[in-house]
Amino acid sequence: MAKHEGLLLKIDSKGNISGYMQENNNKIPIENTTIKNELISFSEEDFEEYSELQNEIRKVYRTYPDESEERFALIKKLTAKAEKALAEYRTFYGLLNRLMIEDFLGENDGTEHYLREYASYLDQIKTVQFFVLHFFSDLSNQIEIDVNEDFNYNSVQISTVFYFEDNKSRQMYHIRNLTEYYFLLLHLFVENGYRLCRCQLCGRYFVPKTKKKTLYCDRVLNNGKTCKEFAPKLKHRILANRNEVLKTFDTQRGKMYKRYERTLNTPDTVEKPLSFEEYYDWLEKSRTARDNYLEDKIPKEEALNIICIE
């Protein structure tokens, strides 16, 4: 195994990210990006196919007897498919997930217990995205962020690798799991003082270019125009309908998150408990309904019925 497997990144004071992925003895350059683009892109990632595989894994555990050979074989097959599916989203997702499991669980001993623990770690990327979305929601609504409290850095330790360039000692971040990567980017996002807004047309997050109040982003729509160009031409009624769906989605997401939190912290007080898997399943379906409505694929009433389900 290569000494520094993982992501090795340079992040400059302007938020630019460059570097490479080290897997075994292969050094693979990563596409240059920025802190803000990387976080926003991750927040919009649709893990539906990956989630379906995880649901299949849970179904197998519920259906087959403990420690049966058939269950072991099915879980082994499904976890391999899930690992491959994760890497197909972005190669480094698969690498960082594998390294995290190796660091926490050690070498695979081929037992049922190891496989069960392994399967549980496949939720990590969705847990991290869940945190990023919650963070973005607070930030865009101008809710004060307590970095030390919210980020819980006691459980996230990031290594650095030193090297020489132009006769000067420099360093790169050495990342070995997804939590390290996105918590580092969130920390730097706050440190750089970026503002975050929610586009009132497409519903996605963006960092405005100026300090002025900005309602619409520069994403290009199917008609070739940006949200900023197209929104003023829409009738007020249409914009009002869009805002209703966006606000309902935000309100319901807050309610569902609070219900999940109460289930986690004070389960005896919750009339209708909500697990993380149930919350995330609702979030994926509601986000898809919101996006489909904004793209005129479904009517407002259908979107609201999906979003408002209890």
N, C-alpha and C positions, 0 to 999 in steps of 0.2 A: 504494500500500500504506500502511496506517495506520502511524504512527510506533511505536506500542506494541502491535502485534499480539501476542496471547498471553493468558495468564492474569495478571490483576493482583489480588493477594490481600492482605487484612489478616489477620494471625494474632495473636491476643492472648495474654496470659500464661497464660490458662486453656485454651489449645488450640483456641479457636473460630476457624473460618475463614469469611470472607465476601469478597465481591469480585465481579468480572465477567470475562467473556471478551470480548476485543476482536478482532474478525475483520473485516478491511478497515475500513470506517467504521461497522460495527455494534457497539454496546456491549450485551452480553447478560448480565444478572445471573445468577450461579450460585447454586444452592441452598446455603444456609448449612449447614455441617457442622462436624466436629471432626477434629483430627489422628488420633485413635485410630479413629474411625468410617471415615474416608477410607482409611486404610491397611488395615484389616481387610476392608472392602468390596472393595478392589482385590485383596487376596490371594485372595479367593473368586471373582473374576471367571472365568467359563468362556469361554475363547477358542476353543472347538472349531470353530465355523463359520469363524472367521478363519484358524485353523491349516489347515483343509482347503484354503482358497484358496492359502495359501503352499505347501502340498504339491503342488498343481496346478502352481504356477509352477516348482517344482524339477523336477517331472516333465517339463515342456515343455523346460527346459534340458538335461535328460538325453536327451530323445527326438529333438529336431530339430537339424539341422546348424547349426554356428556361423554367425551373421550371415545366416541365411536370412530372407527376407521374411515367411514364414509364422510363424516363431518370434517375430520382432519384433512382429507384429500380435497374436499370442496373448498374449505377455507384457504388452503395452500394455493389452490388454483386461482381463487378470487383475489387474494392479496397480491399475487403476481400480476394479475390483470390490472388491478388498481394502481400498483406501482408504475406499470408501463403507461397507463392512461395519464397519470400525473405528469410524467416526463414529456408526454406529447403536448401538454399545454406550453410548458417551457422546460428546456432540458435541465436547468439548474433546480427546478422544483423537485424533480426526482432525485437529484444528487443530494440536495440538502436534507430531504426527508430520510434518505438512506443513512447519511452520516449521523443525523440526530438519533435514529434508532440504534445505530452501532454504539454511539457514545453513551446512551442511557441503558441499553439492554445488553450490550456486549455481543460476543460472537453467538450466532445461531446454534443452539444445541439440539435442534430438531424435535423439541418436545411440544406437546399441546399447549403447555403453559406459555412457552416463548411465543408461539404463534398467536395466541390470544392477546398477549401484550403488544405484539407487533401490529396486529389489526387495530388496536385501540389508538396507536400513534398515527394512523392514517387520517385521523380527524384534525391533525395539527394545523394544516394549511387553512382549513375552514374556520378554525378557532381564531387564527391570526387575522384572517379577513374580517371576521365578526368584530374583532377589537378595532381594526382600522376603520370600519364603517361607523362604529359607535363613536370613535374619536372624531371622525369627519363630521358627523351629525352635530356633536357638541361644538366643534370649532366653527362650523358654518352658521350656527345659531348664536355665536358669540358667547357661549358658556365658558367660563374660565377653566383652563386646563391646569391641573396640578400634576406636573410631570413626574415628580418623585412618587406621588401616591398612585397615579394612574398607570405608570409604566412598571412599577415594582421591579426595579433594577437589581434587587437582591438575587433574582433568579436568572438574570441575563448577564453573562460575562463575555465580552468580545475581545479576542486576541488581536495583536498586531504583529506584522512581519516587517523587519527592517531590511533596507537595501540601499545601495549607493547609486546615485545618478548625478552626473555633472559634478563629481567630486563632493557631493553633499549627501549626508545620511537622510533618508526619507523612510516613510512607513506606509504600509497598506493595511487595511482592515482584513482580518482573516475570519470569514463567516462559515460556520458549520451547521447551522440550522435556520429554518425560516423565521422563527421568533427573533433570533439575533438580527437577522437582516432587516426585517420590517420595523422592529423596535428602534434600531439604530436610525433608520430613515425618518421615523416619526420624531425622534428626539432632535435630529438635525432640522427637520421641517419647522419645529417650534423655535429652535435656536435661531434660525434664519429669519423668523418673523413673517413668514408667508401668510397672507390672507387667503381664506377659502370661501368660495361662494357656490351656491347651487343654481344652475341655470333654470330660469323660470319657463323655458320652452322645452328643453330635452330632459331636464331633471337630473343631469349629471353634474358632478363637482368640477370646479376649475379654479385656477389661481388667476385673479384679475391682473391686468398689466399696470393699472394705476390705482391710486387710493380712492378714486371716485366710486360712488355707488354703481355697481355693475350688475345688471339683471340677467344678461344673456352671454353665452360663451361663443367661441370662434369655431366650434365644430361644424363641419360641413354636412348638411342634410342631404337626403336623396335627390332633392331638386337642384343641388349644386350651390345653394346659398348657405351661408352660415346662420346659426341661430340669431346672432346679432343683426344680420341683414333682414332675415325673414320675419322675425317676431313683430316688428312695428306694422307690417302689412296685414297681419291677421286681425280679424274683427275682435272687438272687446269680448264678445260672448264666448268665442272660441278660446281666447286666452284665459277667461274666467273658468271655463270647464277644465282646462289643463291644470290651472292652479288648484282647483278643487281636488283633482286626482292626486297631485303632488302633495298637497297638504294632508289629505286623508292618509296617504301612504306614510308620511312622516309621523303623524299622530298615532297611527295604528302600530307602527314599528316601535315607538316609544312605549306604548301600552304592553305590547308583547314582550319587549325586553324586560320591563319591570316585572311582568308575570314570571318570566324565566328566572330573574334574580331572586324573587321571593321563593320560588320553588327550590332554588339552590341553597338559600340561606335560612329560610323559615318554612320548610315544606308543610308543617302542620297547619299553617295559617292560610294556605292556598286552596280555594274551592276547586279550581280546575288547574292542576299542576301542568307545567310545560317544560319538557326536557330540552336540552340543547339541540338534539336532532330534530325535534318537533318545531322548535323556533327557527332553525336554519331552513327546514323544509318550507315553512310558511314564508320566510324571507325570500327564498329563491322564486317561489311561485308568484308572490306579490310583486317582486321586482320585474319579473317577466311580464306580468299583466300590466304594470305601469308602463314599461317600455313599449309593449305592443299597442297600448292605447295611444301613446305619444307618437307612434309611427302609423297611426290610423289603421291598425290591423284588427282591432276589436272596439266595440262601442264603450262609452263611458260607464254605462250601467254594469256591463260584464266585468270591467276592470274593478269597479268598486265592490262588486259581489265577491270577487276573489280576495281582494285586499282586506275587507271587513269581516271575513269569516272568523268565528271565535273557536 
